[in-house]
Amino acid sequence: MSTTAELESAFDAAIAQVRKSITAGMKTVRGEPAGPYLEKLGEELKLERARALERGAVDREWFQRTVRDLIEWVPETELTLIAALGQIARAAPTIRP
């Protein structure tokens, strides 16, 4: 069972990774600037973080949609963002709608 602190830490790590990717000037798989995608992802992570901490669980539909969206534009060489979302899933093993 995850603790609130673990869940909070996982979201914070994912948000930090988004910021690092923005600072690094990450490009999408198509070679365009990933900044707009990263900013949207960062905002979604902040919103879901608040909701998840209140509920004690991550919304399964939000998580699945976010991962699907991410893998559409993130380059195969940039797995750290996907890994950061995996950390959220591990911190909240009971992901419910």
C-alpha positions in Angstrom: 0.0 0.0 0.0 1.4 3.4 -0.9 1.6 6.3 1.4 0.5 9.8 0.6 4.2 10.9 0.9 5.2 8.3 -1.8 2.5 9.4 -4.1 3.4 13.0 -3.6 7.0 12.3 -4.2 6.3 10.4 -7.4 4.3 13.3 -8.8 7.0 15.8 -7.7 9.6 13.7 -9.5 7.6 13.6 -12.7 6.9 17.4 -12.5 10.7 18.0 -12.0 11.5 15.8 -15.0 9.1 17.8 -17.1 10.9 21.0 -16.0 14.3 19.4 -16.8 13.1 18.5 -20.3 11.8 22.0 -20.9 15.2 23.5 -19.8 17.1 21.0 -22.0 15.0 22.1 -25.1 13.6 18.7 -25.7 12.3 17.9 -29.2 9.4 15.7 -30.2 9.8 12.5 -32.2 9.0 14.7 -35.3 11.8 17.1 -34.4 9.6 20.0 -33.3 10.1 21.8 -30.0 8.4 19.8 -27.2 7.9 22.8 -25.0 4.1 23.1 -25.6 3.6 19.4 -25.0 5.7 19.5 -21.9 4.0 22.6 -20.4 0.6 20.9 -20.9 1.9 17.7 -19.3 3.3 19.7 -16.4 -0.1 21.4 -15.8 -1.9 18.1 -16.0 0.5 16.5 -13.5 0.0 19.3 -11.1 -3.8 19.0 -11.3 -3.8 15.3 -11.0 -1.4 15.4 -8.1 -3.8 17.5 -6.1 -6.7 15.2 -7.0 -4.7 12.1 -6.3 -3.5 13.3 -2.9 -7.1 14.1 -2.0 -8.4 10.7 -3.2 -5.4 8.7 -2.2 -5.3 7.1 -5.7 -4.6 8.1 -9.3 -7.5 8.2 -11.8 -6.9 5.2 -14.1 -8.4 6.9 -17.1 -6.3 10.0 -16.6 -3.2 7.8 -16.3 -3.8 5.7 -19.4 -4.7 8.8 -21.5 -1.6 10.6 -20.3 0.7 7.7 -21.1 -0.9 7.2 -24.6 -0.5 10.9 -25.3 3.1 11.0 -24.1 4.2 8.1 -26.3 2.8 9.8 -29.4 5.3 12.6 -29.2 8.2 11.7 -26.9 11.3 10.4 -28.7 12.4 6.8 -28.0 15.6 8.2 -26.6 13.8 10.2 -23.9 12.4 7.5 -21.7 12.8 9.5 -18.4 9.3 11.0 -18.7 7.7 7.6 -19.3 9.7 6.2 -16.3 8.5 9.1 -14.2 4.9 8.2 -14.9 5.8 4.6 -14.1 7.0 5.8 -10.7 3.5 7.3 -10.1 1.9 4.0 -11.0 4.2 2.2 -8.6 3.4 4.6 -5.8 -0.3 4.1 -6.3 -0.7 0.4 -7.1 -4.5 0.7 -6.8 -5.3 3.0 -9.6 -9.0 3.5 -9.8 -11.4 5.6 -12.0 
